[in-house]
Amino acid sequence: MRKNTVGGLALAAATVTLLAGCGYVGDDLLAQIEAKDGMAIRLDEVVTDVVWSEFFVICPYSGNKEQINEQLGFEWSGSYDTHVSDSSMTVVFIEGDTVVESESISLSDVDMCGIVWERQSASIELVLHQEADGRWALTLGDKE
């Protein structure tokens, strides 16, 4: 039973396109989304090419470099002023006090800015909601 297959396919395509560069395999991502019927995803089951235990979402207008570093809890040389663009967010993958990967994601396709602006566990479930404009909004679900 696939009540949300079209939505799952759209999310898979958007996520693979946006997160390309981290070594994602589109078929694996699509299989996970279809298995969960397009309702939730866990990033630790998708981002598997680097070792990481937490992620952090940097949204437009969420702060300057110093504020981002303060929220991360350490100084990241890749930190930037979020007042530069309001069209994308950055997902930062963290292991200990080190950013091991980061990806800029267009907010017109996927929006994770509803997530509390603090480091989140790799195992937390992200709940999918498709907005009226067709983009996917991901919010925090339950930690496993």
N, CA, C and O of each residue as an XYZ file, in Angstrom:
576
protein
N       0.844     -1.169      0.000
C       0.000      0.000      0.000
C       0.895      1.239      0.000
O       1.688      1.428      0.923
N       0.774      2.092     -1.035
C       1.619      3.271     -1.179
C       0.766      4.502     -1.379
O       0.595      4.962     -2.508
N       0.240      5.033     -0.320
C      -0.636      6.181     -0.461
C       0.128      7.465     -0.770
O      -0.473      8.438     -1.226
N       1.437      7.489     -0.532
C       2.199      8.704     -0.719
C       3.405      8.487     -1.626
O       4.435      9.132     -1.435
N       3.302      7.595     -2.607
C       4.420      7.274     -3.465
C       4.867      8.473     -4.280
O       6.068      8.711     -4.400
N       3.946      9.232     -4.841
C       4.322     10.397     -5.626
C       5.070     11.392     -4.755
O       6.107     11.915     -5.163
N       4.557     11.661     -3.560
C       5.243     12.560     -2.636
C       6.606     12.019     -2.247
O       7.574     12.775     -2.164
N       6.690     10.722     -2.008
C       7.960     10.094     -1.655
C       8.971     10.221     -2.775
O      10.148     10.481     -2.524
N       8.521     10.039     -4.016
C       9.406     10.189     -5.162
C       9.896     11.621     -5.289
O      11.070     11.850     -5.576
N       9.011     12.585     -5.079
C       9.399     13.989     -5.168
C      10.417     14.326     -4.087
O      11.404     15.009     -4.360
N      10.189     13.855     -2.866
C      11.121     14.116     -1.791
C      12.458     13.455     -2.072
O      13.510     14.059     -1.862
N      12.421     12.227     -2.542
C      13.661     11.518     -2.839
C      14.475     12.269     -3.878
O      15.681     12.454     -3.719
N      13.811     12.700     -4.943
C      14.513     13.433     -5.988
C      15.092     14.736     -5.449
O      16.241     15.068     -5.739
N      14.312     15.473     -4.672
C      14.779     16.750     -4.124
C      15.933     16.528     -3.164
O      16.928     17.250     -3.217
N      15.815     15.539     -2.286
C      16.847     15.310     -1.294
C      18.134     14.821     -1.941
O      19.217     15.269     -1.566
N      18.036     13.907     -2.910
C      19.222     13.416     -3.591
C      19.895     14.551     -4.336
O      21.118     14.680     -4.288
N      19.116     15.379     -5.026
C      19.678     16.511     -5.759
C      20.361     17.480     -4.818
O      21.473     17.933     -5.089
N      19.707     17.800     -3.718
C      20.228     18.805     -2.809
C      21.398     18.312     -1.986
O      22.288     19.093     -1.650
N      21.415     17.059     -1.660
C      22.475     16.536     -0.816
C      23.551     15.810     -1.613
O      24.418     15.164     -1.025
N      23.515     15.902     -2.923
C      24.548     15.283     -3.747
C      25.880     15.886     -3.345
O      25.954     17.071     -3.022
N      26.897     15.107     -3.362
C      28.186     15.606     -2.910
C      28.572     14.929     -1.610
O      29.755     14.871     -1.277
N      27.618     14.425     -0.881
C      27.916     13.645      0.321
C      27.993     12.164     -0.032
O      28.213     11.339      0.855
N      27.818     11.805     -1.298
C      27.901     10.424     -1.712
C      26.626      9.643     -1.497
O      26.679      8.445     -1.220
N      25.497     10.281     -1.616
C      24.223      9.614     -1.394
C      23.866      8.740     -2.575
O      24.167      9.070     -3.721
N      23.237      7.648     -2.294
C      22.772      6.730     -3.319
C      21.266      6.895     -3.417
O      20.532      6.573     -2.483
N      20.810      7.405     -4.566
C      19.398      7.710     -4.747
C      18.485      6.526     -4.512
O      17.410      6.675     -3.930
N      18.903      5.345     -4.961
C      18.054      4.162     -4.789
C      17.857      3.817     -3.316
O      16.758      3.444     -2.905
N      18.929      3.942     -2.514
C      18.815      3.653     -1.077
C      17.877      4.631     -0.393
O      17.058      4.238      0.438
N      17.995      5.906     -0.744
C      17.138      6.927     -0.146
C      15.684      6.694     -0.529
O      14.801      6.742      0.327
N      15.431      6.444     -1.799
C      14.067      6.194     -2.259
C      13.483      4.965     -1.574
O      12.317      4.969     -1.180
N      14.279      3.921     -1.432
C      13.803      2.703     -0.772
C      13.411      2.995      0.680
O      12.402      2.487      1.167
N      14.211      3.815      1.369
C      13.897      4.139      2.762
C      12.612      4.948      2.852
O      11.766      4.675      3.703
N      12.461      5.930      1.992
C      11.261      6.769      2.032
C      10.024      5.934      1.713
O       9.001      6.069      2.384
N      10.105      5.074      0.697
C       8.956      4.227      0.359
C       8.645      3.250      1.482
O       7.478      2.973      1.759
N       9.683      2.724      2.132
C       9.466      1.783      3.237
C       8.739      2.455      4.400
O       7.975      1.813      5.121
N       8.982      3.728      4.569
C       8.329      4.471      5.653
C       7.087      5.182      5.137
O       6.488      5.987      5.851
N       6.700      4.893      3.910
C       5.499      5.449      3.288
C       5.554      6.969      3.185
O       4.520      7.635      3.230
N       6.775      7.524      3.044
C       6.938      8.951      2.850
C       6.619      9.791      4.062
O       6.427     10.999      3.926
N       6.552      9.203      5.249
C       6.129      9.957      6.427
C       7.276     10.388      7.346
O       7.104     11.328      8.123
N       8.435      9.735      7.284
C       9.540     10.088      8.168
C      10.854      9.586      7.592
O      10.884      8.699      6.739
N      11.937     10.173      8.078
C      13.268      9.781      7.630
C      14.242     10.006      8.778
O      14.040     10.887      9.614
N      15.283      9.212      8.811
C      16.371      9.405      9.769
C      17.626      9.667      8.969
O      17.983      8.872      8.099
N      18.302     10.771      9.248
C      19.489     11.129      8.479
C      20.631     10.138      8.667
O      21.444      9.963      7.759
N      20.712      9.482      9.833
C      21.793      8.521     10.039
C      21.644      7.285      9.152
O      22.592      6.516      8.996
N      20.469      7.093      8.579
C      20.263      5.991      7.646
C      20.507      6.437      6.198
O      20.518      5.615      5.281
N      20.700      7.730      6.006
C      20.923      8.278      4.669
C      22.368      8.735      4.500
O      22.998      8.429      3.487
N      22.892      9.451      5.463
C      24.260      9.968      5.407
C      25.174      8.930      6.043
O      25.352      8.899      7.261
N      25.748      8.084      5.201
C      26.529      6.959      5.722
C      27.979      6.973      5.256
O      28.744      6.079      5.617
N      28.372      7.958      4.469
C      29.735      7.953      3.936
C      30.745      8.652      4.842
O      31.942      8.631      4.556
N      30.283      9.270      5.929
C      31.163      9.869      6.933
C      30.662      9.461      8.314
O      29.480      9.165      8.490
N      31.560      9.448      9.285
C      31.183      9.135     10.663
C      30.703     10.420     11.317
O      31.431     11.413     11.348
N      29.479     10.408     11.841
C      28.908     11.580     12.509
C      27.879     11.128     13.521
O      27.304     10.047     13.397
N      27.645     11.965     14.530
C      26.695     11.582     15.569
C      25.619     12.634     15.810
O      24.610     12.351     16.456
N      25.826     13.850     15.296
C      24.855     14.920     15.475
C      24.780     15.753     14.203
O      25.699     15.750     13.383
N      23.667     16.464     14.057
C      23.574     17.418     12.965
C      23.025     18.725     13.500
O      22.436     18.784     14.580
N      23.234     19.768     12.716
C      22.817     21.115     13.104
C      22.328     21.805     11.836
O      22.973     21.713     10.792
N      21.201     22.491     11.917
C      20.635     23.182     10.764
C      20.854     24.684     10.938
O      20.444     25.274     11.937
N      21.503     25.284      9.954
C      21.735     26.723      9.962
C      20.762     27.341      8.964
O      20.838     27.087      7.762
N      19.852     28.151      9.480
C      18.796     28.750      8.657
C      19.101     30.220      8.371
O      19.902     30.840      9.070
N      18.463     30.770      7.349
C      18.665     32.193      7.063
C      18.338     33.050      8.291
O      17.383     32.791      9.023
N      19.142     34.048      8.478
C      18.947     35.040      9.546
C      19.026     34.446     10.948
O      18.483     35.013     11.896
N      19.704     33.301     11.081
C      19.822     32.692     12.410
C      21.036     33.195     13.178
O      21.237     32.814     14.331
N      21.843     34.040     12.558
C      22.953     34.624     13.297
C      24.177     34.886     12.455
O      24.247     34.520     11.282
N      25.152     35.538     13.092
C      26.426     35.771     12.423
C      27.378     34.610     12.742
O      26.995     33.656     13.420
N      28.605     34.697     12.257
C      29.569     33.606     12.445
C      29.765     33.260     13.926
O      29.786     32.088     14.303
N      29.905     34.280     14.739
C      30.148     34.049     16.163
C      28.948     33.363     16.819
O      29.120     32.467     17.646
N      27.739     33.782     16.452
C      26.534     33.178     17.025
C      26.384     31.723     16.573
O      25.985     30.866     17.362
N      26.701     31.446     15.318
C      26.638     30.066     14.820
C      27.633     29.207     15.581
O      27.293     28.111     16.028
N      28.866     29.694     15.735
C      29.876     28.934     16.475
C      29.446     28.706     17.924
O      29.696     27.641     18.489
N      28.810     29.694     18.515
C      28.317     29.536     19.885
C      27.239     28.452     19.945
O      27.225     27.639     20.869
N      26.347     28.441     18.969
C      25.302     27.411     18.939
C      25.899     26.027     18.697
O      25.412     25.037     19.244
N      26.950     25.952     17.878
C      27.618     24.673     17.631
C      28.359     24.193     18.876
O      28.462     22.991     19.121
N      28.875     25.139     19.661
C      29.648     24.781     20.847
C      31.135     24.701     20.580
O      31.899     24.300     21.458
N      31.560     25.076     19.384
C      32.975     25.095     19.019
C      33.131     26.000     17.800
O      32.151     26.374     17.157
N      34.384     26.344     17.493
C      34.631     27.212     16.342
C      34.755     26.370     15.080
O      35.566     25.448     15.001
N      33.937     26.709     14.107
C      33.948     26.038     12.804
C      34.416     27.046     11.776
O      33.805     28.102     11.613
N      35.493     26.727     11.084
C      36.049     27.655     10.092
C      35.097     27.894      8.921
O      35.212     28.903      8.226
N      34.167     26.982      8.701
C      33.209     27.125      7.606
C      31.983     27.943      7.976
O      31.107     28.164      7.139
N      31.914     28.393      9.220
C      30.772     29.178      9.671
C      30.662     30.458      8.856
O      31.675     30.991      8.402
N      29.451     30.954      8.666
C      29.242     32.133      7.842
C      28.083     32.964      8.382
O      27.308     32.507      9.223
N      27.983     34.176      7.889
C      26.905     35.082      8.278
C      25.634     34.667      7.547
O      25.602     34.659      6.317
N      24.594     34.326      8.287
C      23.356     33.815      7.678
C      22.486     34.910      7.089
O      21.412     34.621      6.561
N      22.920     36.154      7.166
C      22.147     37.260      6.600
C      22.460     37.456      5.116
O      21.920     38.365      4.485
N      23.320     36.618      4.561
C      23.743     36.745      3.170
C      22.656     36.287      2.204
O      22.435     36.941      1.185
N      21.976     35.184      2.493
C      20.976     34.627      1.581
C      19.802     34.062      2.369
O      19.983     33.481      3.440
N      18.607     34.235      1.836
C      17.450     33.627      2.490
C      16.862     32.504      1.638
O      15.726     32.087      1.860
N      17.630     32.015      0.668
C      17.120     30.984     -0.229
C      17.598     29.579      0.117
O      17.146     28.605     -0.486
N      18.510     29.465      1.083
C      19.002     28.127      1.419
C      19.332     28.023      2.903
O      19.474     29.023      3.607
N      19.447     26.791      3.345
C      19.884     26.480      4.698
C      21.102     25.580      4.553
O      21.372     25.062      3.469
N      21.827     25.397      5.630
C      22.979     24.505      5.616
C      22.785     23.460      6.700
O      22.475     23.793      7.844
N      22.968     22.201      6.340
C      22.938     21.116      7.311
C      24.384     20.732      7.577
O      25.137     20.408      6.658
N      24.761     20.773      8.860
C      26.119     20.500      9.293
C      26.119     19.164     10.027
O      25.343     18.966     10.961
N      26.988     18.251      9.606
C      27.112     16.940     10.243
C      28.339     16.969     11.139
O      29.428     17.338     10.700
N      28.155     16.573     12.415
C      29.160     16.777     13.455
C      29.556     15.450     14.091
O      28.717     14.580     14.324
N      30.845     15.316     14.367
C      31.360     14.217     15.185
C      32.249     14.859     16.246
O      33.278     15.454     15.927
N      31.847     14.735     17.493
C      32.574     15.390     18.587
C      32.456     16.895     18.451
O      31.355     17.445     18.447
N      33.591     17.552     18.338
C      33.613     18.997     18.125
C      34.194     19.329     16.754
O      34.961     20.279     16.597
N      33.807     18.520     15.763
C      34.309     18.711     14.405
C      33.171     18.587     13.407
O      32.363     17.661     13.487
N      33.108     19.516     12.472
C      32.177     19.400     11.352
C      32.834     18.486     10.328
O      33.904     18.805      9.810
N      32.202     17.352     10.031
C      32.774     16.391      9.094
C      32.187     16.534      7.691
O      32.754     16.032      6.720
N      31.057     17.217      7.591
C      30.407     17.438      6.295
C      29.380     18.541      6.473
O      28.799     18.689      7.548
N      29.157     19.308      5.429
C      28.076     20.294      5.440
C      27.518     20.404      4.032
O      28.244     20.267      3.048
N      26.223     20.652      3.951
C      25.554     20.759      2.661
C      24.578     21.914      2.664
O      23.786     22.064      3.595
N      24.631     22.725      1.634
C      23.660     23.793      1.441
C      22.451     23.199      0.725
O      22.600     22.473     -0.257
N      21.258     23.508      1.219
C      20.027     22.944      0.674
C      19.053     24.073      0.361
O      18.819     24.945      1.198
N      18.498     24.059     -0.818
C      17.543     25.091     -1.229
C      16.253     24.963     -0.428
O      15.667     23.884     -0.341
N      15.821     26.076      0.156
C      14.580     26.081      0.929
C      13.345     25.942      0.046
O      12.260     25.664      0.556
N      13.483     26.125     -1.250
C      12.324     25.968     -2.136
C      11.973     24.501     -2.340
O      10.894     24.189     -2.842
N      12.877     23.593     -1.956
C      12.628     22.153     -2.093
C      12.405     21.467     -0.753
O      11.433     20.731     -0.583
N      13.296     21.706      0.190
C      13.222     21.071      1.507
C      13.508     22.128      2.564
O      14.466     22.892      2.444
N      12.677     22.170      3.596
C      12.843     23.150      4.661
C      12.944     22.428      6.003
O      11.984     21.816      6.470
N      14.125     22.513      6.611
C      14.346     21.926      7.926
C      14.444     23.006      8.996
O      14.851     22.729     10.124
N      14.073     24.230      8.647
C      14.226     25.345      9.592
C      13.204     25.311     10.714
O      13.288     26.124     11.635
N      12.248     24.403     10.669
C      11.325     24.225     11.783
C      11.964     23.467     12.929
O      11.397     23.379     14.018
N      13.152     22.915     12.684
C      13.876     22.177     13.709
C      14.496     23.174     14.671
O      15.040     24.199     14.260
N      14.407     22.861     15.953
C      15.003     23.727     16.978
C      16.478     23.935     16.626
O      17.176     22.994     16.249
N      16.929     25.154     16.753
C      18.303     25.478     16.378
C      19.293     25.065     17.443
O      19.863     25.900     18.145
N      19.485     23.775     17.551
C      20.509     23.219     18.435
C      20.955     21.911     17.822
O      20.288     21.371     16.940
N      22.068     21.405     18.280
C      22.575     20.136     17.752
C      21.558     19.042     18.045
O      20.993     18.970     19.136
N      21.341     18.195     17.051
C      20.374     17.105     17.171
C      21.078     15.765     16.959
O      22.048     15.677     16.207
N      20.592     14.748     17.614
C      21.129     13.400     17.490
C      20.927     12.855     16.079
O      19.906     13.115     15.443
N      21.902     12.102     15.602
C      21.811     11.478     14.288
C      20.622     10.529     14.195
O      20.103     10.291     13.105
N      20.192      9.990     15.322
C      19.134      8.976     15.305
C      17.725      9.547     15.421
O      16.754      8.790     15.436
N      17.601     10.866     15.502
C      16.269     11.446     15.648
C      15.490     11.295     14.339
O      16.042     11.421     13.246
N      14.228     11.028     14.482
C      13.369     10.870     13.317
C      12.869     12.239     12.863
O      12.431     13.052     13.676
N      12.941     12.482     11.564
C      12.428     13.712     10.980
C      11.107     13.403     10.292
O      11.035     12.536      9.421
N      10.077     14.113     10.684
C       8.736     13.889     10.156
C       8.546     14.770      8.922
O       8.885     15.953      8.940
N       8.008     14.196      7.865
C       7.826     14.900      6.598
C       6.423     15.471      6.482
O       5.435     14.813      6.811
N       6.358     16.696      6.012
C       5.076     17.336      5.712
C       5.237     18.047      4.381
O       6.172     18.828      4.205
N       4.339     17.787      3.441
C       4.423     18.510      2.180
C       3.572     19.768      2.271
O       2.375     19.707      2.553
N       4.212     20.912      2.027
C       3.545     22.203      2.097
C       2.679     22.418      0.856
O       2.819     21.700     -0.134
N       1.792     23.401      0.911
C       0.906     23.705     -0.216
C       1.692     24.058     -1.476
O       1.228     23.800     -2.587
N       2.883     24.648     -1.312
C       3.694     25.027     -2.472
C       4.522     23.872     -3.021
O       5.287     24.059     -3.966
N       4.381     22.677     -2.440
C       5.057     21.488     -2.945
C       6.370     21.165     -2.266
O       6.881     20.059     -2.438
N       6.940     22.084     -1.503
C       8.204     21.784     -0.842
C       7.944     20.940      0.398
O       6.849     20.938      0.960
N       8.973     20.232      0.799
C       8.891     19.367      1.970
C       9.411     20.084      3.194
O      10.483     20.687      3.150
N       8.675     20.029      4.280
C       9.113     20.564      5.566
C       9.398     19.369      6.468
O       8.575     18.461      6.585
N      10.556     19.372      7.097
C      10.944     18.314      8.019
C      10.959     18.882      9.422
O      11.576     19.918      9.669
N      10.291     18.218     10.336
C      10.290     18.623     11.730
C      10.748     17.461     12.591
O      10.781     16.318     12.134
N      11.098     17.748     13.825
C      11.618     16.716     14.717
C      10.536     15.737     15.108
O       9.404     16.120     15.405
N      10.900     14.465     15.105
C      10.028     13.418     15.610
C      10.595     12.928     16.930
O      11.082     13.721     17.735
N      10.534     11.632     17.149
C      11.027     11.033     18.389
C      12.444     10.544     18.249
O      12.824     10.038     17.193
N      13.250     10.690     19.319
C      14.579     10.101     19.355
C      14.415      8.625     19.616
O      13.530      8.198     20.357
N      15.277      7.859     18.998
C      15.202      6.418     19.175
C      16.035      5.992     20.333
O      16.100      4.802     20.643
